[in-house]
């Protein structure tokens, strides 16, 4: 074999390996386990929270000209065998809850939106339980869309037993602290059916994304801010409620 041929083979092999690595999906984000019990009281006094790292909520998915005074957010996420636990700090200049019925335009009020894909399989979930897009309102009602116990047709429903939450607003800093316990259900879930949440364990992979609906009292949300970057499709980044393909992949550590 000639020297030039050998060099060409080496370069070709390197290019193929590089292309393969760049096409490989990014490794899942490690999600640490809680080191003790967590009480859902929005006080975050547990040592487990002190050991966890903050992550930003800074991806603008809907709206324009978002200022730090209007919204800033960061969160921590932990797990144990029974649930996920989230601590979410929000700076929001206006809290709005103009739709008291949790079955009507719940996304147009200030609310926390928690996206969960139990097995990180991705795919469509807008009208099924392949994944969930829970909206947790200021009144702590939990809303999403899916089939009911009596019909395969999708409808807006509440899932208040899936997420336990509490929030407090500091009179000094005006920072809003949310604390949530999120039970994880798989795609066999059906309302009215006796079903326990999935037991979580080390090395399990999940899909997760956090977002915040920011409404300023005008009857609609002005901004929608997420924790994970989404590539726009035809200019639209509001894709999480339709497909779990845009969720962040995480692995329980």
ZAROSE-453115 format. One record per residue: residue number from 0; residue in one letter; x, y, z of N, C-alpha, C in turn. Coordinates in nm, 3 decimals. Atoms other than C-alpha are relative to their C-alpha. Layout:
BEGIN
ATOM,pos,code,n.c1,n.c2,n.c3,ca.c1,ca.c2,ca.c3,c.c1,c.c2,c.c3
ATOM,NUM,A,X,Y,Z,X,Y,Z,X,Y,Z
...
This chain:
BEGIN
ATOM,pos,code,n.c1,n.c2,n.c3,ca.c1,ca.c2,ca.c3,c.c1,c.c2,c.c3
ATOM,0,X,0.086,-0.120,0.000,0.000,0.000,0.000,0.089,0.125,0.000
ATOM,1,X,-0.078,-0.122,0.007,0.136,0.343,-0.090,-0.027,0.087,0.122
ATOM,2,X,0.011,-0.089,-0.116,0.197,0.604,0.179,-0.121,0.092,-0.013
ATOM,3,X,0.113,-0.093,0.021,-0.060,0.841,0.025,-0.134,-0.071,0.020
ATOM,4,X,0.124,0.078,-0.018,-0.324,0.564,0.018,-0.026,-0.023,0.148
ATOM,5,X,0.014,0.023,-0.144,-0.258,0.487,0.384,-0.050,0.125,0.071
ATOM,6,X,0.042,-0.127,-0.061,-0.295,0.854,0.477,-0.145,0.031,-0.032
ATOM,7,X,0.138,-0.025,0.041,-0.619,0.880,0.281,-0.098,-0.085,0.081
ATOM,8,X,0.085,0.089,-0.079,-0.765,0.579,0.465,-0.014,0.051,0.143
ATOM,9,X,0.002,-0.053,-0.138,-0.670,0.731,0.803,-0.090,0.123,0.009
ATOM,10,X,0.082,-0.122,-0.001,-0.829,1.065,0.715,-0.148,-0.034,-0.016
ATOM,11,X,0.139,0.041,0.022,-1.146,0.896,0.585,-0.059,-0.061,0.126
ATOM,12,X,0.047,0.064,-0.124,-1.173,0.685,0.900,-0.027,0.104,0.108
ATOM,13,X,0.018,-0.106,-0.099,-1.129,0.993,1.119,-0.127,0.080,-0.026
ATOM,14,X,0.120,-0.077,0.036,-1.400,1.181,0.931,-0.126,-0.080,0.033
ATOM,15,X,0.116,0.083,-0.029,-1.641,0.887,0.965,-0.026,-0.009,0.149
ATOM,16,X,0.015,0.006,-0.146,-1.576,0.857,1.340,-0.053,0.131,0.054
ATOM,17,X,0.046,-0.132,-0.044,-1.620,1.233,1.386,-0.147,0.020,-0.031
ATOM,18,X,0.141,-0.015,0.038,-1.949,1.229,1.195,-0.089,-0.084,0.088
ATOM,19,X,0.079,0.089,-0.085,-2.069,0.935,1.402,-0.018,0.058,0.138
ATOM,20,X,0.008,-0.058,-0.134,-1.988,1.109,1.731,-0.092,0.120,0.001
ATOM,21,X,0.083,-0.120,0.003,-2.151,1.438,1.627,-0.146,-0.033,-0.020
ATOM,22,X,0.139,0.038,0.024,-2.464,1.253,1.517,-0.060,-0.071,0.120
ATOM,23,X,0.048,0.071,-0.118,-2.484,1.067,1.850,-0.073,0.095,0.093
ATOM,24,X,0.077,-0.082,-0.092,-2.743,1.198,2.093,0.082,0.032,0.124
ATOM,25,X,-0.073,-0.041,-0.120,-2.602,1.392,2.388,-0.035,-0.092,0.116
ATOM,26,X,0.028,0.088,-0.114,-2.570,1.182,2.704,-0.103,0.063,0.093
ATOM,27,X,0.103,-0.056,-0.089,-2.858,1.220,2.953,0.061,0.074,0.117
ATOM,28,X,-0.044,-0.079,-0.114,-2.824,1.473,3.232,-0.015,-0.080,0.129
ATOM,29,X,0.013,0.073,-0.127,-2.748,1.311,3.571,-0.096,0.073,0.095
ATOM,30,X,0.096,-0.056,-0.095,-3.029,1.365,3.823,0.027,-0.062,0.137
ATOM,31,X,-0.039,0.056,-0.130,-2.916,1.326,4.188,-0.120,-0.043,0.084
ATOM,32,X,0.102,0.050,-0.092,-3.111,1.138,4.453,-0.006,0.085,0.125
ATOM,33,X,0.016,-0.074,-0.124,-3.252,1.316,4.757,0.067,-0.077,0.114
ATOM,34,X,-0.072,0.064,-0.110,-3.043,1.248,5.066,-0.084,-0.014,0.126
ATOM,35,X,0.089,0.012,-0.115,-3.341,1.264,5.301,-0.141,0.039,-0.040
ATOM,36,X,0.140,-0.034,0.028,-3.713,1.328,5.329,-0.015,0.149,-0.030
ATOM,37,X,0.028,-0.139,0.037,-3.850,1.647,5.173,-0.145,0.032,0.031
ATOM,38,X,0.135,-0.047,-0.033,-4.153,1.832,5.312,-0.040,0.108,-0.098
ATOM,39,X,0.046,-0.096,0.100,-4.358,2.023,5.054,-0.064,0.119,0.072
ATOM,40,X,0.046,-0.117,-0.073,-4.384,2.358,5.234,0.056,0.131,-0.056
ATOM,41,X,-0.060,-0.116,0.066,-4.192,2.597,5.003,0.105,0.070,0.086
ATOM,42,X,-0.102,-0.058,-0.087,-3.937,2.658,5.279,0.141,-0.046,-0.038
ATOM,43,X,-0.128,0.051,0.051,-3.657,2.444,5.132,0.109,-0.002,0.107
ATOM,44,X,-0.096,0.005,-0.110,-3.488,2.392,5.468,0.080,-0.130,0.004
ATOM,45,X,-0.068,0.130,-0.004,-3.378,2.034,5.396,0.143,0.009,-0.055
ATOM,46,X,-0.138,0.003,0.045,-3.009,1.960,5.355,0.010,-0.047,-0.145
ATOM,47,X,-0.002,0.050,0.138,-3.090,1.778,5.030,-0.001,0.115,-0.100
ATOM,48,X,0.006,-0.114,0.091,-3.172,2.111,4.867,0.131,0.078,0.001
ATOM,49,X,-0.126,-0.074,-0.008,-2.850,2.268,4.991,0.107,-0.066,-0.087
ATOM,50,X,-0.099,0.074,0.078,-2.652,1.998,4.811,-0.027,0.001,-0.150
ATOM,51,X,0.037,0.004,0.142,-2.841,2.026,4.480,0.041,0.128,-0.071
ATOM,52,X,-0.044,-0.114,0.080,-2.735,2.259,4.199,-0.119,0.069,-0.068
ATOM,53,X,0.101,-0.077,0.072,-2.944,2.537,4.046,0.018,-0.017,-0.150
ATOM,54,X,0.000,0.002,0.147,-3.039,2.519,3.679,-0.092,0.112,-0.048
ATOM,55,X,0.072,-0.118,0.048,-3.165,2.813,3.474,-0.128,-0.035,-0.076
ATOM,56,X,0.120,0.004,0.085,-3.511,2.863,3.323,0.005,0.130,-0.080
ATOM,57,X,-0.034,-0.122,0.073,-3.417,3.109,3.050,-0.021,-0.010,-0.151
ATOM,58,X,0.024,0.018,0.143,-3.535,2.978,2.712,-0.135,0.060,-0.038
ATOM,59,X,0.125,-0.068,0.038,-3.794,3.218,2.567,-0.066,-0.075,-0.115
ATOM,60,X,0.071,0.081,0.099,-4.047,3.002,2.380,-0.115,0.076,-0.065
ATOM,61,X,0.107,-0.084,0.053,-4.330,3.255,2.336,0.021,0.141,0.054
ATOM,62,X,-0.007,-0.139,-0.044,-4.325,3.634,2.350,0.127,0.069,-0.044
ATOM,63,X,-0.114,-0.083,0.038,-4.078,3.916,2.301,0.037,0.092,0.115
ATOM,64,X,-0.046,-0.104,-0.092,-3.871,4.161,2.501,-0.022,-0.036,0.146
ATOM,65,X,0.010,0.042,-0.139,-3.860,3.964,2.824,0.112,0.063,0.080
ATOM,66,X,-0.099,-0.065,-0.086,-3.686,4.165,3.095,0.018,-0.078,0.129
ATOM,67,X,-0.025,0.067,-0.127,-3.532,4.045,3.420,-0.103,0.041,0.105
ATOM,68,X,0.102,-0.045,-0.094,-3.789,4.251,3.608,-0.132,-0.075,-0.021
ATOM,69,X,0.123,0.070,0.033,-4.070,4.068,3.429,0.006,-0.146,0.044
ATOM,70,X,-0.015,0.140,-0.041,-3.934,3.717,3.487,0.146,-0.042,0.001
ATOM,71,X,-0.121,0.082,-0.003,-3.628,3.525,3.598,-0.035,-0.126,0.078
ATOM,72,X,0.032,0.124,-0.070,-3.629,3.164,3.713,0.118,-0.096,0.004
ATOM,73,X,-0.098,0.107,-0.012,-3.410,2.879,3.833,-0.061,-0.113,0.082
ATOM,74,X,0.060,0.113,-0.070,-3.478,2.531,3.967,0.103,-0.104,0.039
ATOM,75,X,-0.076,0.118,-0.039,-3.338,2.225,4.141,-0.093,-0.120,-0.011
ATOM,76,X,0.080,0.121,0.017,-3.455,1.868,4.081,0.070,-0.117,0.067
ATOM,77,X,-0.050,0.119,-0.069,-3.414,1.556,4.295,-0.101,-0.113,-0.017
ATOM,78,X,0.092,0.112,0.009,-3.571,1.212,4.315,0.021,-0.094,0.119
ATOM,79,X,-0.013,0.121,-0.082,-3.641,0.921,4.547,-0.090,-0.105,-0.063
ATOM,80,X,0.073,0.108,0.064,-3.821,0.595,4.482,-0.147,0.032,-0.025
ATOM,81,X,0.143,-0.029,0.012,-4.166,0.755,4.517,-0.033,0.115,-0.093
ATOM,82,X,0.037,-0.120,0.075,-4.141,1.082,4.321,0.123,0.081,-0.042
ATOM,83,X,-0.095,-0.108,0.025,-3.947,1.371,4.169,-0.033,0.116,0.093
ATOM,84,X,0.019,-0.117,-0.087,-3.896,1.680,4.386,0.062,0.120,-0.069
ATOM,85,X,-0.050,-0.118,0.068,-3.860,2.028,4.243,-0.010,0.123,0.089
ATOM,86,X,-0.003,-0.131,-0.064,-3.759,2.358,4.397,0.016,0.102,-0.111
ATOM,87,X,0.005,-0.094,0.112,-3.837,2.651,4.169,-0.010,0.141,0.057
ATOM,88,X,0.001,-0.139,-0.043,-3.748,3.015,4.240,-0.033,0.089,-0.119
ATOM,89,X,0.049,-0.086,0.107,-3.927,3.277,4.033,-0.001,0.145,0.045
ATOM,90,X,0.018,-0.144,-0.019,-3.895,3.653,4.012,-0.100,0.046,-0.106
ATOM,91,X,0.108,-0.038,0.092,-4.223,3.773,3.858,-0.065,0.126,0.055
ATOM,92,X,0.049,-0.129,-0.050,-4.337,4.135,3.884,-0.151,0.004,0.017
ATOM,93,X,0.147,0.004,-0.011,-4.708,4.050,3.839,-0.045,-0.145,0.007
ATOM,94,X,0.063,0.132,-0.009,-4.896,3.740,3.957,-0.145,0.013,-0.044
ATOM,95,X,0.135,-0.011,0.056,-5.216,3.684,3.758,-0.068,-0.135,-0.001
ATOM,96,X,0.083,0.121,0.005,-5.493,3.428,3.798,-0.141,0.044,-0.038
ATOM,97,X,0.127,-0.056,0.048,-5.779,3.555,3.584,-0.096,-0.106,-0.052
ATOM,98,X,0.086,0.110,0.045,-5.918,3.211,3.493,-0.015,-0.098,0.116
ATOM,99,X,0.012,0.083,-0.121,-6.040,3.052,3.818,-0.037,-0.145,-0.028
ATOM,100,X,0.036,0.137,0.035,-6.177,2.742,3.643,0.123,-0.069,-0.060
ATOM,101,X,-0.121,0.066,0.050,-5.880,2.501,3.598,-0.018,-0.073,-0.132
ATOM,102,X,0.028,0.066,0.127,-6.051,2.357,3.289,-0.015,0.099,-0.115
ATOM,103,X,0.019,-0.105,0.101,-6.062,2.689,3.101,0.126,0.085,-0.010
ATOM,104,X,-0.116,-0.087,0.029,-5.757,2.859,2.946,0.101,0.009,0.113
ATOM,105,X,-0.092,0.002,-0.114,-5.534,2.751,3.233,0.140,0.049,-0.037
ATOM,106,X,-0.131,-0.043,0.045,-5.225,2.835,3.025,0.012,0.151,-0.010
ATOM,107,X,-0.002,-0.146,0.009,-5.322,3.204,3.020,0.008,0.067,0.136
ATOM,108,X,-0.030,-0.054,-0.132,-5.252,3.250,3.392,0.144,-0.031,0.034
ATOM,109,X,-0.131,0.038,-0.052,-4.925,3.248,3.580,-0.008,-0.143,0.051
ATOM,110,X,-0.001,0.138,-0.047,-4.847,2.881,3.628,0.133,-0.065,-0.033
ATOM,111,X,-0.117,0.083,0.024,-4.566,2.630,3.647,-0.042,-0.115,-0.091
ATOM,112,X,0.032,0.111,0.089,-4.562,2.378,3.363,0.111,-0.105,0.009
ATOM,113,X,-0.094,0.111,-0.020,-4.397,2.041,3.428,-0.026,-0.106,-0.107
ATOM,114,X,0.009,0.099,0.107,-4.331,1.808,3.134,0.073,-0.127,0.044
ATOM,115,X,-0.058,0.127,-0.042,-4.269,1.440,3.215,-0.026,-0.108,-0.105
ATOM,116,X,0.008,0.118,0.086,-4.196,1.148,2.984,0.064,-0.115,0.077
ATOM,117,X,-0.043,0.099,-0.099,-4.171,0.847,3.216,0.114,-0.089,-0.049
ATOM,118,X,-0.102,0.091,0.049,-3.954,0.630,2.992,0.094,0.064,-0.102
ATOM,119,X,-0.087,-0.073,0.093,-3.781,0.901,2.784,-0.011,-0.051,-0.143
ATOM,120,X,0.018,0.058,0.134,-3.928,0.743,2.470,-0.029,0.105,-0.106
ATOM,121,X,0.033,-0.103,0.097,-4.028,1.074,2.311,-0.134,-0.028,-0.067
ATOM,122,X,0.121,0.022,0.078,-4.313,1.101,2.062,-0.116,0.089,0.040
ATOM,123,X,0.120,-0.082,-0.021,-4.655,1.262,2.044,-0.068,-0.034,0.132
ATOM,124,X,0.075,0.024,-0.123,-4.852,1.308,2.366,-0.114,0.099,0.020
ATOM,125,X,0.100,-0.106,-0.017,-5.098,1.591,2.300,-0.136,-0.055,0.042
ATOM,126,X,0.133,0.055,-0.027,-5.404,1.366,2.314,0.007,-0.140,0.062
ATOM,127,X,-0.015,0.131,-0.064,-5.271,1.065,2.506,0.092,0.014,0.120
ATOM,128,X,-0.083,-0.003,-0.120,-5.062,0.970,2.809,0.139,-0.057,-0.025
ATOM,129,X,-0.139,0.034,0.028,-4.737,0.893,2.634,0.095,0.087,0.082
ATOM,130,X,-0.072,-0.092,-0.087,-4.614,1.194,2.833,-0.102,0.099,0.055
ATOM,131,X,0.091,-0.094,-0.065,-4.765,1.470,3.048,0.055,0.141,-0.010
ATOM,132,X,-0.034,-0.142,-0.004,-4.768,1.850,3.034,-0.086,0.064,0.109
ATOM,133,X,0.079,-0.048,-0.114,-4.891,1.944,3.381,0.013,0.152,0.016
ATOM,134,X,0.002,-0.142,-0.032,-4.993,2.306,3.441,-0.044,0.015,0.146
ATOM,135,X,0.029,-0.015,-0.142,-4.977,2.388,3.814,-0.030,0.146,0.027
ATOM,136,X,0.044,-0.137,-0.019,-5.179,2.700,3.889,0.032,0.056,0.136
ATOM,137,X,-0.021,-0.066,-0.129,-5.147,2.953,4.168,-0.092,-0.057,0.107
ATOM,138,X,0.091,0.065,-0.096,-5.445,2.778,4.331,0.037,-0.147,0.021
ATOM,139,X,-0.056,0.134,-0.013,-5.241,2.452,4.304,-0.082,-0.107,-0.071
ATOM,140,X,0.065,0.096,0.088,-5.485,2.289,4.064,0.097,-0.041,-0.110
ATOM,141,X,-0.091,0.055,0.101,-5.304,2.065,3.815,-0.083,-0.039,-0.122
ATOM,142,X,0.081,0.020,0.121,-5.442,2.070,3.458,0.084,-0.055,-0.114
ATOM,143,X,-0.060,0.051,0.122,-5.360,1.881,3.141,-0.113,-0.053,-0.088
ATOM,144,X,0.098,0.053,0.094,-5.535,1.720,2.845,0.029,-0.147,-0.026
ATOM,145,X,-0.018,0.142,0.031,-5.596,1.350,2.784,-0.133,-0.071,0.002
ATOM,146,X,0.124,0.078,-0.003,-5.855,1.073,2.751,-0.053,-0.011,0.143
ATOM,147,X,0.062,0.016,-0.132,-6.101,1.031,3.038,-0.030,-0.148,0.025
ATOM,148,X,0.035,0.138,-0.035,-6.220,0.716,3.215,-0.115,-0.051,-0.086
ATOM,149,X,0.120,0.040,0.072,-6.539,0.716,3.009,0.009,0.020,-0.151
ATOM,150,X,-0.009,-0.029,0.143,-6.414,0.829,2.668,0.145,0.001,-0.044
ATOM,151,X,-0.134,-0.006,0.058,-6.111,0.786,2.446,0.030,0.136,-0.059
ATOM,152,X,-0.019,-0.136,0.049,-6.165,1.143,2.328,0.075,0.081,0.105
ATOM,153,X,-0.080,-0.080,-0.091,-5.914,1.383,2.480,-0.077,0.123,0.047
ATOM,154,X,0.064,-0.118,-0.056,-6.040,1.656,2.711,0.086,0.057,0.111
ATOM,155,X,-0.073,-0.063,-0.109,-5.906,1.901,2.968,-0.050,-0.056,0.132
ATOM,156,X,0.034,0.059,-0.129,-5.895,1.747,3.315,0.098,0.048,0.105
ATOM,157,X,-0.094,-0.029,-0.108,-5.736,1.797,3.656,0.063,-0.131,0.047
ATOM,158,X,-0.079,0.114,-0.045,-5.468,1.564,3.791,0.065,0.037,0.134
ATOM,159,X,-0.051,-0.057,-0.123,-5.434,1.703,4.142,0.073,-0.102,0.088
ATOM,160,X,-0.071,0.101,-0.080,-5.318,1.372,4.290,0.136,-0.035,-0.060
ATOM,161,X,-0.129,0.027,0.061,-5.019,1.368,4.054,0.110,0.093,0.053
ATOM,162,X,-0.099,-0.098,-0.047,-4.850,1.681,4.192,-0.049,0.067,0.127
ATOM,163,X,0.023,-0.075,-0.123,-4.841,1.817,4.545,0.090,0.124,-0.005
ATOM,164,X,-0.081,-0.122,0.012,-4.726,2.179,4.556,-0.034,0.101,0.109
ATOM,165,X,0.019,-0.115,-0.089,-4.684,2.483,4.776,0.091,0.111,-0.049
ATOM,166,X,-0.085,-0.112,0.037,-4.553,2.831,4.708,-0.015,0.113,0.101
ATOM,167,X,-0.004,-0.115,-0.089,-4.458,3.138,4.911,0.070,0.114,-0.072
ATOM,168,X,-0.066,-0.117,0.058,-4.364,3.493,4.816,0.067,0.080,0.112
ATOM,169,X,-0.074,-0.073,-0.102,-4.095,3.672,5.014,-0.042,0.147,0.002
ATOM,170,X,0.037,-0.142,-0.007,-4.215,4.015,5.139,0.120,0.092,-0.019
ATOM,171,X,-0.120,-0.083,0.014,-3.855,4.138,5.128,0.053,0.000,-0.142
ATOM,172,X,-0.060,0.010,0.133,-3.722,4.010,4.795,-0.102,-0.015,-0.111
ATOM,173,X,0.108,0.028,0.096,-4.057,3.933,4.624,0.026,-0.124,-0.084
ATOM,174,X,-0.026,0.126,0.069,-3.904,3.603,4.509,-0.107,-0.101,0.041
ATOM,175,X,0.100,0.104,-0.023,-4.165,3.329,4.473,0.072,-0.134,0.001
ATOM,176,X,-0.061,0.132,-0.012,-4.051,2.987,4.592,-0.107,-0.107,-0.010
ATOM,177,X,0.089,0.114,0.018,-4.235,2.682,4.462,0.073,-0.127,0.044
ATOM,178,X,-0.052,0.132,-0.032,-4.183,2.333,4.600,-0.104,-0.102,-0.045
ATOM,179,X,0.093,0.096,0.058,-4.336,2.033,4.422,0.047,-0.143,0.022
ATOM,180,X,-0.022,0.144,0.003,-4.360,1.658,4.467,-0.078,-0.054,-0.118
ATOM,181,X,0.058,0.040,0.127,-4.424,1.503,4.127,0.000,-0.152,-0.010
ATOM,182,X,0.012,0.144,0.021,-4.552,1.145,4.105,0.009,-0.029,-0.149
ATOM,183,X,-0.026,0.031,0.140,-4.448,0.979,3.780,-0.085,-0.118,-0.044
ATOM,184,X,0.088,0.105,0.054,-4.699,0.776,3.575,0.046,-0.036,-0.140
ATOM,185,X,-0.038,0.044,0.135,-4.635,0.569,3.264,-0.118,0.013,-0.095
ATOM,186,X,0.100,-0.022,0.104,-4.834,0.558,2.941,-0.122,-0.090,0.012
ATOM,187,X,0.121,0.081,-0.024,-5.080,0.300,3.079,-0.101,0.073,0.089
ATOM,188,X,0.089,-0.074,-0.088,-5.235,0.569,3.299,-0.136,0.026,-0.066
ATOM,189,X,0.136,-0.034,0.043,-5.612,0.619,3.271,-0.076,0.052,0.121
ATOM,190,X,0.075,-0.054,-0.113,-5.823,0.846,3.496,-0.108,-0.096,0.047
ATOM,191,X,0.101,0.087,-0.057,-6.047,0.653,3.732,0.047,-0.141,0.024
ATOM,192,X,-0.057,0.133,-0.017,-5.831,0.344,3.711,0.094,0.001,0.122
ATOM,193,X,-0.088,0.010,-0.116,-5.661,0.232,4.033,0.142,-0.031,-0.048
ATOM,194,X,-0.134,0.015,0.053,-5.299,0.283,3.948,0.099,0.076,0.087
ATOM,195,X,-0.102,-0.063,-0.080,-4.988,0.358,4.149,0.103,0.066,-0.090
ATOM,196,X,-0.110,-0.058,0.078,-4.710,0.587,4.031,0.112,-0.101,-0.020
ATOM,197,X,-0.115,0.084,0.027,-4.401,0.428,3.886,0.101,0.015,0.113
ATOM,198,X,-0.108,-0.004,-0.099,-4.136,0.338,4.144,0.130,0.036,-0.072
ATOM,199,X,-0.122,-0.046,0.065,-3.818,0.524,4.051,0.122,-0.072,0.058
ATOM,200,X,-0.120,0.068,-0.044,-3.476,0.365,4.068,0.121,0.050,-0.078
ATOM,201,X,-0.126,-0.044,0.059,-3.114,0.432,3.985,0.012,-0.050,-0.145
ATOM,202,X,-0.028,0.025,0.142,-3.018,0.441,3.614,-0.125,0.008,-0.089
ATOM,203,X,0.120,-0.018,0.082,-3.378,0.496,3.502,0.013,0.132,-0.078
ATOM,204,X,-0.001,-0.120,0.083,-3.406,0.747,3.215,-0.141,0.057,-0.010
ATOM,205,X,0.128,-0.070,0.015,-3.684,1.005,3.197,0.021,0.119,-0.094
ATOM,206,X,-0.001,-0.126,0.071,-3.774,1.297,2.975,-0.058,0.107,0.092
ATOM,207,X,0.046,-0.105,-0.091,-3.817,1.627,3.162,0.022,0.138,-0.062
ATOM,208,X,-0.018,-0.141,0.032,-3.870,1.994,3.095,-0.087,0.082,0.095
ATOM,209,X,0.074,-0.093,-0.084,-3.983,2.284,3.311,-0.025,0.127,-0.078
ATOM,210,X,0.028,-0.128,0.065,-4.152,2.600,3.188,-0.090,0.083,0.090
ATOM,211,X,0.083,-0.091,-0.078,-4.335,2.902,3.323,-0.085,0.084,-0.095
ATOM,212,X,0.092,-0.087,0.074,-4.642,3.074,3.180,-0.007,0.133,0.075
ATOM,213,X,-0.005,-0.133,-0.061,-4.601,3.446,3.253,-0.113,0.086,-0.054
ATOM,214,X,0.114,-0.086,0.037,-4.926,3.644,3.249,0.004,0.125,0.087
ATOM,215,X,-0.006,-0.127,-0.073,-4.950,4.009,3.352,-0.137,0.061,0.023
ATOM,216,X,0.133,-0.048,-0.035,-5.323,4.033,3.418,-0.084,0.048,-0.115
ATOM,217,X,0.075,-0.043,0.117,-5.439,4.100,3.062,-0.086,-0.111,-0.058
ATOM,218,X,0.084,0.110,0.046,-5.618,3.767,3.028,0.069,-0.098,-0.090
ATOM,219,X,-0.075,0.092,0.084,-5.343,3.596,2.831,0.144,-0.002,0.047
ATOM,220,X,-0.141,0.003,-0.038,-4.984,3.488,2.880,0.081,0.083,-0.099
ATOM,221,X,-0.086,-0.084,0.084,-4.729,3.736,2.753,0.129,-0.072,-0.040
ATOM,222,X,-0.124,0.072,0.025,-4.430,3.503,2.779,-0.013,-0.145,0.045
ATOM,223,X,-0.009,0.141,-0.038,-4.357,3.133,2.798,0.148,-0.033,-0.001
ATOM,224,X,-0.144,0.014,-0.016,-4.010,3.047,2.931,0.031,-0.143,0.045
ATOM,225,X,-0.030,0.138,-0.029,-3.855,2.700,2.936,0.141,-0.021,0.055
ATOM,226,X,-0.129,0.036,-0.058,-3.559,2.519,3.091,0.094,-0.064,-0.101
ATOM,227,X,-0.079,0.077,0.096,-3.436,2.347,2.775,-0.020,0.058,-0.139
ATOM,228,X,0.014,-0.062,0.133,-3.363,2.486,2.427,-0.078,-0.087,-0.096
ATOM,229,X,0.082,0.068,0.101,-3.610,2.394,2.153,0.026,0.065,-0.135
ATOM,230,X,-0.019,-0.051,0.136,-3.536,2.429,1.784,-0.136,0.026,-0.062
ATOM,231,X,0.130,-0.040,0.055,-3.822,2.615,1.617,-0.035,-0.081,-0.125
ATOM,232,X,0.055,0.062,0.120,-4.039,2.442,1.358,-0.096,0.100,-0.062
ATOM,233,X,0.079,-0.106,0.065,-4.179,2.696,1.112,-0.019,0.119,0.093
ATOM,234,X,0.002,-0.115,-0.089,-4.095,2.964,1.367,-0.063,-0.024,0.136
ATOM,235,X,0.072,0.032,-0.124,-4.275,2.785,1.653,0.089,-0.082,0.094
ATOM,236,X,-0.074,0.074,-0.103,-4.091,2.681,1.972,-0.092,-0.059,0.107
ATOM,237,X,0.095,0.053,-0.099,-4.406,2.599,2.171,-0.042,-0.140,-0.041
ATOM,238,X,0.021,0.136,0.049,-4.379,2.228,2.098,-0.015,-0.102,0.112
ATOM,239,X,-0.004,0.096,-0.109,-4.355,2.066,2.443,-0.133,-0.064,0.033
ATOM,240,X,0.131,0.058,-0.032,-4.730,2.018,2.488,-0.046,-0.100,-0.105
ATOM,241,X,0.037,0.091,0.107,-4.741,1.821,2.164,0.093,-0.121,-0.011
ATOM,242,X,-0.095,0.109,0.020,-4.425,1.612,2.152,0.105,-0.004,0.111
ATOM,243,X,-0.104,0.020,-0.100,-4.189,1.469,2.412,0.139,-0.007,-0.061
ATOM,244,X,-0.130,0.001,0.066,-3.911,1.471,2.153,0.086,0.118,0.042
ATOM,245,X,-0.074,-0.121,-0.035,-3.813,1.819,2.276,0.038,0.006,0.148
ATOM,246,X,-0.035,0.001,-0.142,-3.775,1.721,2.644,0.149,-0.032,0.017
ATOM,247,X,-0.137,0.036,-0.035,-3.437,1.696,2.809,0.003,-0.143,0.054
ATOM,248,X,-0.017,0.135,-0.050,-3.320,1.339,2.870,0.081,0.005,0.130
ATOM,249,X,-0.068,0.006,-0.129,-3.220,1.270,3.232,0.013,-0.143,0.045
ATOM,250,X,-0.020,0.133,-0.055,-3.086,0.965,3.415,0.014,0.011,0.151
ATOM,251,X,-0.001,-0.004,-0.145,-3.143,0.898,3.784,0.130,-0.058,0.053
ATOM,252,X,-0.131,0.041,-0.053,-2.816,0.877,3.977,-0.011,-0.048,0.144
